[in-house]
C-alpha cells in the first residue's frame, strides 16, 4: 500500500532552513510571549510558578518544532500508522493506569513525568488519516467501505476519551476528524447522516452523562441559577470581560483576576484575564494574531503538491481553530465550560509541546511542498 515517491528534488538542510516560514514562526512566538506576560501578571508580578516554566516549555517546543520541520517528509509518512498505534495503546491504558483527578482519569505518569495521551492522539490521528488518504484512489473516496477505516480512526479515540470522561476533547477529535474527511473528498451525504445519527442518540447520551457534566450544560443555559456554585466560573468571567471595557484596566491591574475572583485564570480562563487588563482592543488584537496564523497555515496547505502534506497542515490548522473557538466561546458563556486551553497562551505542558509538534508538521509540509508521491490504485472493496 505504501509507494516510493516520484523522483523529485530533495532539498538540503540549508535550503530547508531558508524555506521555513519565518513570519509564521514570529507569530507563534508572539503568542507565547503574550502567554508569558499574562502568566507573570496572574502570579502578581512573579515568574514563579507559571511564567518561567511557560517560557522553558516554549523553548523546548521550539526545538521540537525545528526538528520535526526539517526531517524528510517521508519519515512522517512511514511513522504515521505506528504513531497512531502507540497513541491508541496509551489511550487504552489510561482507565487502568491513569492518575485520577476530579473524578476523571486523563493522565499517565512515567518516571515522575505526567502527560495526557489524548493530546498526543490529536496529532497521531491527523498523521494516520493523511497517510490513508494519500494513497486512496479518487474513485473510492466516497465509497462506504473506504470510509470505514478513517471513521474508525476517529471513532475509537472519541469513545476512549469520552469514557475518561473528557467530552471537550472528544468533541475536538470528532470536529477535526470530520473536517479531514470533508477536505479529503467524502460526500456531504455522509455528514448529513452522521448529524442525524448523533441527534437521534442525544437522549441516550444525556442519560449517561455524569452529574457534573449535566450541571455544566444546565449552567450554560442559566448560570444565574447557581451563582456561587456551578455558575460561579462563567459569571465571574463575564464580569471580568465587561469590566475591561474598550481599553482595559491596564497590565497587572485587573481586579477580578488580581483579587482571585476569577478561577482557573492561568489555564482555561486566561483569555478573560487578558481581556480585562487589555480591554476589547487588546482581545481583538490577540484574536487577529490567531487569525493570521490560521491564514498562514491555510496558505501553506494550499501550496502543498501532495495530499499527505495538505491534509496534515489542514488538520493541525483545524485543531488550532477549534481550540481557540471553544476556549473563547466558553469564557464568554456561548458554549458550556469544557476545559479547553488557549493555545500557546494558557499554562500547560502536554498541550504546549503537542501543539508545537503539530506546527512543526505544518512547516514540514511547507518545506516539502514540491514533493510528489505516486498514488497507488488501492482497491478497498
C-alpha positions as CSV (number, residue, x, y, z in Angstrom):
1,X,0.0,0.0,0.0
2,X,3.0,2.3,0.5
3,X,4.7,3.6,-2.5
4,X,8.0,5.3,-3.1
5,X,7.8,9.0,-4.0
6,X,8.2,10.1,-7.6
7,X,11.6,11.4,-8.5
8,X,11.7,14.9,-7.1
9,X,14.5,17.1,-5.8
10,X,15.4,16.5,-2.1
11,X,16.1,19.9,-0.5
12,X,19.3,20.1,1.5
13,X,19.5,21.2,5.2
14,X,20.3,24.9,4.4
15,X,17.6,25.0,1.7
16,X,15.1,23.6,4.2
17,X,16.1,26.1,6.8
18,X,15.7,29.1,4.5
19,X,12.4,27.8,3.2
20,X,10.8,27.8,6.6
21,X,8.0,30.3,7.0
22,X,9.7,32.7,9.4
23,X,6.8,35.1,9.6
24,X,4.7,32.2,10.9
25,X,7.4,31.5,13.5
26,X,7.3,35.1,14.6
27,X,3.6,35.0,15.0
28,X,3.6,31.9,17.2
29,X,6.5,33.3,19.3
30,X,4.4,36.5,19.8
31,X,1.6,34.3,21.2
32,X,4.0,32.6,23.5
33,X,5.2,36.0,24.7
34,X,1.6,37.1,25.4
35,X,1.2,33.9,27.4
36,X,4.4,34.5,29.5
37,X,3.4,38.1,30.2
38,X,-0.2,37.1,31.2
39,X,1.1,34.3,33.5
40,X,3.5,36.8,35.0
41,X,0.6,39.1,35.7
42,X,-1.6,36.2,37.1
43,X,1.1,35.4,39.6
44,X,1.1,39.0,40.8
45,X,4.4,40.1,39.1
46,X,6.4,36.9,39.6
47,X,8.0,34.5,37.2
48,X,7.2,31.7,39.6
49,X,5.3,29.4,39.3
50,X,3.9,29.7,35.8
51,X,5.7,32.3,33.5
52,X,9.2,30.9,33.8
53,X,8.0,27.3,33.2
54,X,5.9,28.5,30.2
55,X,9.0,30.1,28.6
56,X,11.1,27.0,29.2
57,X,8.4,24.8,27.7
58,X,8.1,27.0,24.7
59,X,11.9,26.9,24.1
60,X,11.8,23.2,24.3
61,X,8.8,23.1,22.0
62,X,10.6,25.3,19.5
63,X,13.4,22.8,19.4
64,X,10.9,20.1,18.7
65,X,9.3,22.2,16.0
66,X,12.6,22.7,14.1
67,X,13.4,19.0,14.4
68,X,10.0,18.0,13.1
69,X,10.0,20.6,10.3
70,X,13.5,19.7,8.9
71,X,13.1,15.9,8.9
72,X,12.3,14.4,5.4
73,X,8.6,14.2,4.9
74,X,8.9,10.5,4.1
75,X,9.8,9.9,7.7
76,X,6.5,11.2,8.9
77,X,4.7,9.2,6.1
78,X,6.3,6.0,7.3
79,X,5.8,6.9,11.0
80,X,2.1,7.8,10.7
81,X,0.5,4.4,11.4
82,X,3.0,3.3,14.1
83,X,2.5,6.7,15.9
84,X,-1.3,6.2,15.8
85,X,-1.0,2.7,17.3
86,X,1.3,3.9,20.1
87,X,-1.2,6.8,20.9
88,X,-4.0,4.3,20.9
89,X,-2.3,1.9,23.3
90,X,-1.6,4.9,25.6
91,X,-5.3,5.9,25.5
92,X,-6.4,2.3,26.2
93,X,-4.0,2.3,29.2
94,X,-5.5,5.4,30.8
95,X,-8.5,3.8,32.5
96,X,-6.2,1.2,34.1
97,X,-3.0,3.1,34.8
98,X,-4.1,6.7,34.7
99,X,-4.0,9.0,37.7
100,X,-7.4,10.1,38.9
101,X,-8.1,13.8,39.4
102,X,-11.5,15.3,40.0
103,X,-13.3,12.1,39.2
104,X,-11.6,11.6,35.8
105,X,-8.6,9.6,34.6
106,X,-6.8,11.5,31.8
107,X,-3.1,11.4,32.8
108,X,-0.4,8.8,32.7
109,X,2.8,9.1,34.8
110,X,6.2,7.6,33.9
111,X,9.3,8.4,35.9
112,X,7.7,11.3,37.7
113,X,6.6,12.9,34.4
114,X,2.9,13.1,33.7
115,X,1.3,13.6,30.3
116,X,-2.1,13.4,28.7
117,X,-2.3,10.8,25.9
118,X,-5.3,12.5,24.4
119,X,-3.1,15.4,23.4
120,X,-0.7,13.1,21.6
121,X,-3.6,11.3,19.8
122,X,-4.7,14.6,18.3
123,X,-1.6,14.7,16.1
124,X,-1.4,10.9,15.6
125,X,-4.9,10.8,14.2
126,X,-4.1,13.6,11.7
127,X,-1.0,11.8,10.5
128,X,-2.8,8.4,10.1
129,X,-5.7,9.9,8.2
130,X,-3.4,11.9,6.0
131,X,-1.4,8.8,5.1
132,X,-4.6,6.8,4.4
133,X,-5.9,9.4,2.0
134,X,-2.6,9.9,0.3
135,X,-2.9,6.5,-1.4
136,X,-6.7,6.1,-1.6
137,X,-7.9,6.2,-5.2
138,X,-10.1,9.2,-6.0
139,X,-12.8,6.9,-7.4
140,X,-13.0,5.2,-4.0
141,X,-13.1,8.4,-2.0
142,X,-16.8,8.3,-1.1
143,X,-17.2,4.6,-1.2
144,X,-18.9,3.5,2.1
145,X,-16.4,0.7,2.7
146,X,-13.5,3.1,2.1
147,X,-14.9,5.3,4.9
148,X,-14.8,2.5,7.5
149,X,-11.0,2.9,8.2
150,X,-10.9,6.7,8.7
151,X,-14.2,6.7,10.6
152,X,-12.7,4.1,12.9
153,X,-9.5,6.1,13.3
154,X,-11.7,9.0,14.6
155,X,-14.4,7.0,16.4
156,X,-12.2,4.8,18.6
157,X,-10.3,7.8,20.2
158,X,-13.6,9.7,20.6
159,X,-15.1,6.8,22.5
160,X,-12.0,6.2,24.7
161,X,-11.7,9.9,25.6
162,X,-15.4,10.3,26.3
163,X,-15.1,7.4,28.8
164,X,-12.3,9.2,30.8
165,X,-14.6,11.4,30.8
166,X,-13.4,14.3,28.7
167,X,-16.2,15.5,26.4
168,X,-14.4,18.6,25.3
169,X,-11.5,16.7,23.8
170,X,-13.9,14.1,22.4
171,X,-15.8,16.9,20.5
172,X,-12.4,18.3,19.3
173,X,-11.5,14.8,17.9
174,X,-14.8,14.5,16.1
175,X,-14.6,18.0,14.7
176,X,-11.1,17.7,13.3
177,X,-11.7,14.1,12.0
178,X,-14.8,15.2,10.3
179,X,-13.0,18.2,8.8
180,X,-10.3,16.0,7.3
181,X,-12.9,13.6,5.9
182,X,-14.6,16.6,4.2
183,X,-11.4,18.0,2.8
184,X,-10.3,14.6,1.6
185,X,-13.4,14.5,-0.6
186,X,-16.0,12.4,1.3
187,X,-19.6,13.1,0.1
188,X,-21.6,15.6,2.1
189,X,-24.4,13.0,2.3
190,X,-22.4,11.0,4.9
191,X,-22.2,14.1,7.0
192,X,-25.9,14.6,6.9
193,X,-26.5,11.0,8.0
194,X,-23.8,11.5,10.7
195,X,-25.5,14.6,12.1
196,X,-28.9,12.9,12.1
197,X,-27.4,9.9,13.9
198,X,-25.8,12.0,16.6
199,X,-29.1,13.9,17.2
200,X,-31.0,10.6,17.5
201,X,-28.8,9.4,20.4
202,X,-28.8,12.7,22.3
203,X,-31.4,11.4,24.9
204,X,-29.2,8.3,25.5
205,X,-26.1,10.5,25.8
206,X,-27.8,12.8,28.3
207,X,-28.9,9.9,30.5
208,X,-25.3,8.6,30.6
209,X,-23.6,11.9,31.4
210,X,-22.0,12.4,34.9
211,X,-23.8,14.8,37.2
212,X,-21.1,17.4,36.9
213,X,-21.4,17.3,33.1
214,X,-25.1,17.8,33.3
215,X,-24.5,20.7,35.7
216,X,-22.2,22.3,33.2
217,X,-24.8,22.2,30.5
218,X,-27.6,23.5,32.8
219,X,-25.2,26.2,34.0
220,X,-24.6,27.2,30.4
221,X,-28.3,27.6,29.9
222,X,-28.9,29.5,33.1
223,X,-25.7,30.5,35.0
224,X,-27.7,32.7,37.4
225,X,-29.4,29.7,38.9
226,X,-26.4,28.8,41.0
227,X,-24.2,31.9,41.1
228,X,-22.0,30.7,44.0
229,X,-21.7,27.1,42.7
230,X,-21.8,25.7,39.2
231,X,-22.4,29.2,37.7
232,X,-19.6,30.9,39.5
233,X,-16.9,30.4,36.9
234,X,-18.8,31.8,33.9
235,X,-20.4,34.6,35.9
236,X,-17.0,35.9,37.1
237,X,-15.7,35.5,33.6
238,X,-18.4,37.7,32.2
239,X,-17.9,40.3,34.9
240,X,-14.2,40.4,34.1
241,X,-14.8,40.7,30.4
242,X,-17.3,43.5,30.9
243,X,-15.1,45.4,33.4
244,X,-12.2,45.6,31.0
245,X,-14.1,48.0,28.7
246,X,-12.6,49.2,25.5
247,X,-9.0,49.8,26.5
248,X,-8.8,47.6,29.6
249,X,-7.7,48.3,33.2
250,X,-4.0,48.1,32.5
251,X,-1.4,45.5,32.8
252,X,-1.5,43.7,36.2
253,X,-4.4,45.9,37.2
254,X,-7.3,43.6,36.6
255,X,-9.4,43.4,39.7
256,X,-11.2,40.2,39.1
257,X,-8.0,38.3,38.4
258,X,-5.7,40.0,40.8
259,X,-8.2,39.7,43.7
260,X,-8.7,36.0,42.8
261,X,-12.4,36.2,41.9
262,X,-11.6,34.7,38.5
263,X,-10.9,30.9,38.8
264,X,-8.5,28.9,36.6
265,X,-7.1,32.2,35.4
266,X,-3.8,30.7,34.4
267,X,-5.3,28.0,32.2
268,X,-8.9,27.8,30.9
269,X,-9.8,31.5,31.7
270,X,-6.6,33.2,30.7
271,X,-8.3,35.0,27.8
272,X,-10.7,36.6,30.3
273,X,-7.8,37.8,32.4
274,X,-6.1,39.2,29.3
275,X,-9.2,40.9,28.1
276,X,-9.8,42.5,31.5
277,X,-6.4,44.1,31.5
278,X,-6.1,44.9,27.8
279,X,-9.8,45.6,27.0
280,X,-11.7,44.9,23.9
281,X,-8.9,46.3,21.7
282,X,-6.3,44.0,23.2
283,X,-8.7,41.0,22.9
284,X,-9.3,41.7,19.2
285,X,-5.6,42.1,18.6
286,X,-4.9,38.8,20.2
287,X,-7.6,37.1,18.1
288,X,-6.2,38.7,15.0
289,X,-2.8,37.1,15.7
290,X,-4.6,33.7,15.7
291,X,-6.4,34.6,12.5
292,X,-3.1,35.4,10.8
293,X,-1.6,32.1,12.0
294,X,-4.6,30.2,10.6
295,X,-4.4,32.1,7.3
296,X,-0.7,31.2,7.1
297,X,-1.5,27.5,7.7
298,X,-4.2,27.6,5.1
299,X,-1.8,29.2,2.6
300,X,0.9,26.6,3.3
301,X,-1.6,23.8,3.0
302,X,-2.9,25.0,-0.4
303,X,0.7,25.2,-1.8
304,X,1.4,21.5,-1.0
305,X,1.6,19.4,-4.1
306,X,1.0,16.2,-2.2
307,X,-2.2,15.1,-0.4
308,X,-0.4,13.9,2.8
309,X,1.2,17.3,3.5
310,X,-2.0,19.2,2.6
311,X,-4.2,17.1,5.0
312,X,-1.6,17.2,7.8
313,X,-1.4,21.0,7.6
314,X,-5.1,21.4,7.3
315,X,-5.7,19.0,10.2
316,X,-3.4,20.9,12.5
317,X,-5.0,24.2,11.4
318,X,-8.4,22.9,12.2
319,X,-7.2,21.7,15.6
320,X,-5.9,25.2,16.4
321,X,-9.1,26.8,15.2
322,X,-11.3,24.5,17.4
323,X,-9.1,25.1,20.4
324,X,-9.4,28.9,20.1
325,X,-13.0,28.9,19.2
326,X,-14.1,26.7,22.1
327,X,-11.9,28.5,24.6
328,X,-13.1,32.0,23.7
329,X,-16.7,31.0,23.3
330,X,-16.5,29.1,26.7
331,X,-15.3,32.1,28.7
332,X,-18.0,34.3,27.0
333,X,-20.7,31.9,28.0
334,X,-21.5,30.9,24.4
335,X,-20.7,27.2,25.0
336,X,-20.5,25.1,28.2
337,X,-17.3,25.1,30.1
338,X,-15.3,22.1,28.9
339,X,-11.7,22.8,29.9
340,X,-10.0,23.6,26.6
341,X,-6.8,25.8,26.9
342,X,-6.0,28.8,24.8
343,X,-3.1,27.6,22.5
344,X,0.4,28.9,23.4
345,X,-1.1,31.3,25.9
346,X,-2.6,29.1,28.7
347,X,-0.3,27.3,31.1
348,X,0.1,23.6,30.2
349,X,2.9,21.3,29.3
350,X,1.4,18.5,27.2
351,X,-0.8,20.8,25.2
352,X,2.1,23.2,24.5
353,X,4.6,20.5,23.4
354,X,2.0,18.6,21.3
355,X,0.8,21.8,19.5
356,X,4.5,22.7,18.8
357,X,4.9,19.2,17.3
358,X,1.8,19.8,15.1
359,X,3.0,23.2,14.0
360,X,6.4,21.6,13.1
361,X,4.4,19.2,10.9
362,X,2.8,22.2,9.2
363,X,6.2,23.7,8.4
364,X,7.4,20.2,7.3
365,X,4.6,20.1,4.8
366,X,5.6,23.6,3.6
367,X,9.3,22.8,3.3
368,X,8.5,19.7,1.3
369,X,5.6,21.2,-0.6
370,X,7.1,20.2,-4.0
371,X,7.5,16.5,-3.1
372,X,5.1,14.3,-5.1
373,X,4.1,10.8,-4.2
374,X,3.0,8.1,-6.7
375,X,-0.7,7.3,-5.9
376,X,-1.5,3.5,-5.9
377,X,-4.9,2.4,-7.0
378,X,-6.0,0.8,-3.7
379,X,-9.0,-1.4,-4.0
380,X,-10.7,-1.4,-0.7
381,X,-13.7,-3.4,-1.8
